[in-house]
């Protein structure tokens, strides 16, 4: 069995306003506007609402899919170069091409103009009835360049794009498996990680039944303008569409999301199990071996499709192996020399029923390298500090998609556009079928190419990536705003001019000082309706994160100086990414200036206290922590004592009365500081 998709190779060639709350991507929030009376746009519905022209295994277009709500409507698609464009905004442009319809779904493959790539736009579906139009709009759609790290994805529910996909109603009530299953296979530019797959529920106007499908390294091929193979990935998922109410001829929309999304509409048909086959690699008796079992329906010819959710049992004792996945596959572990037969159960009866169930005896084959795929765990663009030995590797598989240990493959790595080395390096796979690619991350920043092939020549495949020391660039680098206002800051993380998307970045605000008439510095990061001193977010398609620092409005309004916003990349958590770019930047922030310092005023009271005079200094609580100096005046001015005002702006001191019965005059001076303009009190005389 060859696991290559039959449709592979049939395709053609292959940072804005801040979110108002929290640490957000630097681009504008992309709301899913309510559907108009006639249409709802399904594409770019996921987080970020992004698109890409990177080759996804099928093409380099952006697929736009909408559900037609008004049966009388004609559906079309438009874009606007203004990413925040609304229905009445000028500049909406029709997207050229033929809109395909499947049931109530309309679909158009869009090749954005070069001027739009690397920018944000607004996209909408248009429903026109009798000259009147209604809209479903997606704002802030980023169109990533093909050489950026943003991954593209292509959802497929059949092998050769017939527009028809099968569903299997599990008959296994006794084991609790009675779901309606659809197998989804697809391709992505990613070489690791997962793809989220789900189906559109017209009743709830949302995708549901979502599952995370693992990405397996898999080379993507193009035929035009020339045959080339690029490192990418494939995925498959079994979707439970029971709640959809599947029926023969009913249309369904399947969506896949990995950075960007792809929504495909297909016409359903019921599946009947038609065949089972299995293969097992040759091995010494007694050794554990994988048995790969596949199940297909009985559609016949090119319409034959794998069956998801079919029950597989062992012929010897009827014990359960499990249920086939989205590719119609399941793998059992057996012992070489005593591998038995398997059957696919077509009814609820567990025991094998001759003439009803289908049985197979696994074919023995010699496991050898049939396919080599490039893997970059850190994606197509990464920082040197994110790289660790083994993050670049080659996956070796046999004809059944099983890993091949101790297999060999040749490769050569060089700066893209440079002269390739004259000879290839040979690398050997480990027990997981993974062969490391040696890469010196301390080398020059820029683009790199890995050419790889089986020993002795043959087809050459390519893995390209960008690596180097990242930069974290804030805008603005220094910020000054009016007291009581807000400061939005955007920062972009990039390597060799290409954005680092999907990276965690923390924001920490270190408060400065609040000038008089204020008391305590209180500016903070905006987090929804609350405020905090630390947040963590993830970079968007442009490598950007955005944060807002707000100074609360008060009356009177004090200035606040010396604040520092510290932005720092953080270690990856979850997903395929590893490491940390280890970039930090500090943005000084001021609300107002030193000229906004208020003048502090203090009052002095004095009392006779025997041989000492008791002096009481009274000030506003905004003067807490400031320094005053007490003087005796009248003739020669004498400095008596320096005092620090308490939390209420007050201080008390006793000084010796050296004038006896004669009058003594005192005055207190508030010293100027970075918070306050100094002043003197009125003189006070004691007799």
Secondary structure, DSSP 8 states (H G I E B T S, - for coil): ---S-TTTT-S-----S--SSSSEESS----B----SSEEE-TT-STT-BEE-S--SS-S-EEEEEEE-STT-EEEEEEESSTT--TT-S--EE--S--EEETTEEEEEE---GGGTTSEEEEEEEEEETTEEEEEEEEEEEEE-TTSS---EEEESSSS--SEEEEEE--BGGGTB--EEEEEEEEES-SSSEEEEEEEETTTTEEEEEEEEE-EEEEEEE-SSS-EEEEEEEEEEEEE-GGG---TT-EEEEEEESSBEEEEEEEEEE--EEEEEEEEE---TT-EEEEEEEEEES--GGG--B-TT-EEEETTT--EEEE--TTSEEEEEEETT---EEEEE-SS--S--TTTSEEEE-EEE-----EEEEEETT-SEEEGGG--TTSEEEEEE-TTS-B-TT-EEEEEEEETTS---SS-EEEE--TTSEEE----TTS-SEEEEEEEE-TT----EEEEEEEE--EEEEESSEEEE-TT-EEEEEEEEEETTEE--S-EEEEEEE--EE-TT--S---EEEETTEEESEEEEE--TTSEEEEEEE----SS---EEEEEEEEEE----SSS--S----EEEEEEEES-GGG-EE--EEEEEEEETTEEEEEEEE-GGGTT-EEEEEEESSS-EEEEEEE--TTS-EEEEEE--STTS-EEEEEEE---SSEE-EE---EEE-
